Amino acid sequence: MTAFRAPSYTPSASPAAADHPPAAAHADWPRLLERFVTYLVTECGLAPNTIEAYQRDLREFIVELDGRDICSAERIDPLVVRGYLVRLSERKLALSSIARHLVSVKMFLRFLYFSGVISSDVSALLETPKKWRKLPQTINHRQVDAMLAAPQPGEPFYARDRAILELLYASGIRVSELAALKVSDVNLSVGYLKCYGKGGKERIVPIGHAAIDAVGEYLRTLRGVLTESVGPVDALFVSRTGRPMDRTNIWRLVSRAAAAAGIQVPVGPHTLRHCFATHLLEGGADLRVVQELLGHADVATTQIYTHVDNSRLKFLHQRCHPRQ
């Protein structure tokens, strides 16, 4: 759960306190949600995607409150929140999605408490369920090679599509990070890219010769043609109209490449991120290095990849244990 920072203002008997509705008053949910989002932007510095997810979850929660005729924030208690979670479960949402909804609600309630809108911290009474960590779905080296070879010379966007696939696998960056890349973020002469991960954290990721060659060919042969009609564009990867590619465009591209390679399981950009991490560890890379490359704040998030390849564990045991 995201660490909570108390708002910089305090509800007191000052004129600013007039902004806080009395506890029994009818809650203006849209306005409270707007204030919460402003707080997330100005004081928490969360990533835009995270803030968007909070907004989406809380709009659903507000619909639940309206449906139960809960018009006062003081009427929200743990039973109300648990009832909401039950409704989410009845909709067959995954446990990870339900847990994310709960985090959104807890953050909102804690904000209301510190802002003086409610008199008690209801969020402290709500326990976030432990999530099962699912092993990441990966494909093997042969399947990755087939995917990367899926774009064929002669296709209209061959150079761009090949560059996107090579860069995703070479760097392990998230699809949102790839979509946000600018031309100036990639240094092909040195062999690295600069991207901004969750919370706007910058990291430098090296890329290999295959990705360097693919991106270089795309920049030399196709990108200028695509952007000719729209003028200067900062984005590295652009669509056929010259506009920056978004995450949906990239998802479709990766799925098409997987289908062309004959891969039967669902494959998206995050699959290539999983493959990047798994194949590095299989090759003997240090876990902390992989953590840095992936942009994980906690090494525990990276450790899940150590469970993927049992053959490597057996090899390391046989090589390193003194009784082997």
C-alpha positions in Angstrom: 0.0 0.0 0.0 1.2 3.5 -0.8 2.6 5.4 2.2 0.2 8.0 3.4 1.3 11.6 4.0 -1.0 13.7 6.1 -2.3 16.8 4.2 -0.3 19.9 4.8 -3.4 21.8 6.0 -5.2 21.1 9.2 -8.9 21.5 10.0 -9.2 24.0 12.8 -11.3 27.0 13.7 -9.7 29.0 11.0 -11.5 30.3 7.9 -10.1 27.4 5.9 -12.0 25.0 8.1 -15.2 26.3 6.4 -14.3 24.1 3.5 -14.8 21.0 5.6 -18.5 20.0 5.7 -19.8 19.1 9.2 -19.8 15.5 10.0 -23.6 15.1 9.7 -23.8 17.1 6.5 -24.7 15.6 3.1 -21.3 14.6 1.6 -20.5 16.1 -1.8 -18.8 13.0 -3.1 -17.6 14.4 -6.4 -16.0 17.4 -4.7 -14.4 15.2 -2.0 -13.0 13.0 -4.7 -11.6 16.0 -6.6 -9.9 17.2 -3.4 -8.4 13.8 -2.8 -7.0 13.7 -6.4 -5.6 17.1 -6.0 -3.9 15.9 -2.8 -2.4 12.8 -4.6 -1.0 15.0 -7.3 0.4 17.9 -5.3 1.6 16.1 -2.1 2.1 12.4 -2.9 3.6 12.7 -6.3 2.0 9.4 -7.5 2.3 8.3 -11.1 -0.6 9.3 -13.4 -1.7 5.7 -14.0 -1.9 5.1 -10.2 -4.0 8.2 -9.7 -6.3 7.2 -12.5 -6.7 3.8 -10.9 -7.6 5.4 -7.6 -10.2 7.6 -9.3 -11.8 4.7 -11.1 -12.0 2.6 -8.0 -13.4 5.4 -5.9 -16.1 6.3 -8.5 -17.3 2.7 -8.1 -17.2 3.0 -4.3 -19.3 6.2 -4.5 -21.9 4.5 -6.7 -22.1 1.8 -3.9 -22.6 4.5 -1.3 -25.3 6.2 -3.3 -27.0 2.9 -3.9 -27.1 2.3 -0.2 -28.3 5.9 0.4 -25.2 6.7 2.5 -25.1 10.5 2.2 -22.8 11.3 5.1 -19.1 10.3 5.2 -19.5 9.6 9.0 -21.8 6.7 8.1 -19.0 4.8 6.4 -17.8 2.0 8.7 -15.9 -1.3 8.2 -19.2 -3.1 7.5 -20.0 -0.8 4.6 -16.6 -1.3 3.1 -16.7 -5.1 3.6 -20.1 -5.2 1.9 -18.6 -3.3 -1.0 -15.8 -5.9 -1.2 -18.4 -8.7 -1.2 -20.1 -7.1 -4.2 -16.8 -7.0 -6.0 -16.2 -10.6 -5.2 -19.6 -11.5 -6.6 -18.6 -9.8 -9.8 -15.8 -12.4 -10.0 -13.0 -9.9 -9.8 -9.6 -11.3 -9.1 -8.3 -11.0 -5.6 -5.6 -8.6 -6.8 -8.2 -6.3 -8.2 -10.3 -6.4 -5.0 -7.2 -5.7 -2.9 -6.4 -2.7 -5.1 -10.0 -1.4 -4.7 -9.5 -1.7 -0.9 -6.3 0.2 -1.0 -8.0 3.0 -2.9 -10.8 3.2 -0.4 -8.5 3.1 2.6 -6.4 5.9 1.2 -9.6 8.0 0.6 -10.9 7.4 4.1 -7.6 8.2 5.7 -7.5 11.4 3.7 -11.0 12.3 4.9 -9.9 11.7 8.5 -6.8 13.8 8.3 -8.8 16.5 6.5 -11.4 16.6 9.3 -14.3 15.4 7.2 -14.8 12.3 9.4 -14.0 12.0 13.1 -12.4 8.6 13.2 -9.9 6.8 11.1 -12.0 4.0 9.6 -9.1 2.9 7.4 -7.2 1.7 10.5 -9.9 -0.9 11.1 -9.6 -2.4 7.6 -7.1 -5.1 7.0 -5.7 -5.6 3.5 -5.8 -9.3 2.5 -2.5 -11.0 1.6 -2.3 -11.6 -2.1 -1.0 -14.9 -3.5 2.0 -14.2 -5.7 1.4 -15.8 -9.0 4.4 -17.0 -11.0 4.9 -14.8 -14.0 3.9 -16.3 -17.3 6.9 -16.6 -19.6 7.8 -18.1 -23.0 11.0 -19.9 -23.8 13.9 -18.6 -25.8 12.8 -20.3 -29.1 9.4 -18.7 -28.8 10.9 -15.3 -28.1 13.1 -15.6 -31.1 10.1 -16.5 -33.3 8.2 -13.4 -31.9 11.1 -11.1 -32.6 11.3 -12.4 -36.2 7.5 -12.1 -36.8 7.7 -8.6 -38.5 8.8 -9.3 -42.1 10.8 -7.0 -44.5 8.4 -5.5 -47.0 5.6 -4.9 -44.4 4.7 -1.2 -44.1 5.8 -0.8 -40.5 8.4 -3.6 -40.4 11.2 -1.4 -39.0 9.0 0.2 -36.2 7.4 -3.1 -35.2 10.8 -4.9 -35.1 12.3 -2.1 -33.0 9.5 -2.2 -30.5 9.7 -5.9 -30.0 13.5 -5.9 -29.7 13.5 -3.0 -27.3 10.8 -4.5 -25.0 12.8 -7.8 -24.7 16.2 -6.1 -24.5 15.3 -3.7 -21.7 12.3 -5.2 -19.8 10.6 -1.8 -19.6 6.9 -1.6 -19.0 4.6 -0.8 -21.9 3.7 2.6 -20.4 7.4 3.4 -20.2 8.0 2.4 -23.8 5.1 4.5 -25.0 6.5 7.5 -23.1 10.0 7.2 -24.6 11.3 10.2 -26.5 13.9 10.1 -29.2 16.3 11.9 -26.8 15.8 9.1 -24.2 17.7 6.6 -26.3 21.5 6.8 -26.8 22.4 4.3 -29.5 26.1 5.1 -29.6 26.5 4.2 -25.9 23.7 1.6 -25.8 21.3 2.7 -23.1 17.9 4.2 -22.7 16.4 6.4 -20.0 12.9 5.8 -18.8 10.6 7.0 -16.0 8.9 4.3 -13.9 6.3 4.3 -11.2 6.3 7.5 -9.2 8.3 9.2 -12.0 11.5 7.5 -10.9 14.2 7.7 -13.5 16.4 4.8 -14.4 19.0 4.0 -17.0 18.8 0.6 -18.7 21.5 -0.8 -21.1 20.3 -2.3 -24.4 22.1 -4.9 -26.6 23.2 -4.7 -30.2 20.1 -6.3 -31.6 17.9 -3.6 -30.1 20.4 -0.9 -31.1 20.4 -2.1 -34.7 16.6 -2.3 -34.8 15.9 1.1 -33.3 18.7 2.7 -35.5 17.1 1.2 -38.7 13.7 2.5 -37.6 15.0 6.0 -37.0 16.9 6.1 -40.3 14.2 4.7 -42.6 10.7 5.0 -41.2 10.1 7.5 -38.4 10.8 10.6 -40.5 8.3 9.3 -43.1 5.6 8.8 -40.5 6.1 12.2 -38.9 6.5 14.2 -42.1 2.9 15.3 -42.2 2.6 16.3 -38.6 5.8 18.2 -37.9 8.2 17.7 -35.0 7.2 14.9 -32.6 9.2 14.0 -29.4 7.8 10.4 -29.1 10.2 7.7 -30.2 7.5 5.4 -31.5 4.7 6.8 -33.6 1.7 5.4 -35.4 0.9 5.5 -39.1 -0.5 9.0 -38.7 2.7 10.2 -37.0 1.1 10.5 -33.6 2.7 8.9 -30.5 1.8 5.3 -30.1 -0.2 4.5 -26.9 -0.3 1.3 -24.8 -3.2 -0.2 -26.7 -1.4 0.1 -30.0 1.7 -1.6 -28.5 -0.4 -4.4 -26.9 -2.0 -5.2 -30.3 1.3 -5.2 -32.0 2.8 -7.7 -29.5 -0.3 -9.9 -29.6 -0.1 -10.0 -33.4 3.6 -11.0 -33.3 2.9 -13.8 -30.8 0.0 -15.1 -33.0 2.3 -14.9 -36.1 4.9 -16.9 -34.2 2.4 -19.6 -33.5 2.4 -19.1 -29.7 -0.9 -20.5 -28.2 -0.9 -18.7 -24.9 -1.9 -15.0 -24.4 1.2 -12.8 -24.8 1.5 -9.1 -24.1 4.3 -6.5 -23.5 4.5 -7.6 -19.8 5.2 -11.1 -21.0 8.4 -9.9 -22.6 9.2 -8.0 -19.4 8.9 -11.3 -17.5 11.0 -13.1 -20.1 13.7 -10.4 -19.8 14.0 -10.9 -16.0 13.7 -14.7 -16.1 16.3 -15.2 -18.9 18.7 -12.8 -17.2 18.5 -14.8 -13.9 18.8 -18.1 -15.9 22.0 -16.7 -17.3 23.4 -16.0 -13.9 22.6 -12.4 -13.4 22.5 -11.0 -9.8 19.1 -10.5 -8.3 19.9 -7.0 -7.2 21.0 -6.0 -10.7 17.7 -7.4 -12.2 15.8 -5.4 -9.5 17.5 -2.2 -10.7 16.9 -2.9 -14.4 13.2 -3.6 -13.7 12.8 -0.6 -11.5 11.4 -2.5 -8.6 11.4 -0.6 -5.3 11.5 -3.8 -3.2 13.7 -6.8 -4.1 10.8 -9.1 -2.8 9.0 -8.2 -6.0 11.9 -9.4 -8.1 12.4 -12.6 -6.1 9.4 -14.1 -7.7 11.5 -14.8 -10.8 13.8 -17.0 -8.8 11.0 -19.6 -8.6 10.6 -19.9 -12.3 13.6 -21.9 -13.3 14.2 -24.9 -11.1 17.0 -26.2 -13.3 19.1 -23.1 -12.5 18.6 -23.7 -8.8 19.7 -27.3 -9.2 22.8 -26.3 -11.2 23.8 -23.7 -8.6 23.3 -26.2 -5.8 25.4 -28.8 -7.5 28.1 -26.2 -8.3 28.3 -24.5 -5.0 27.4 -26.9 -2.2 30.6 -28.5 -0.6 29.1 -32.0 -0.5 28.3 -32.1 -4.2 
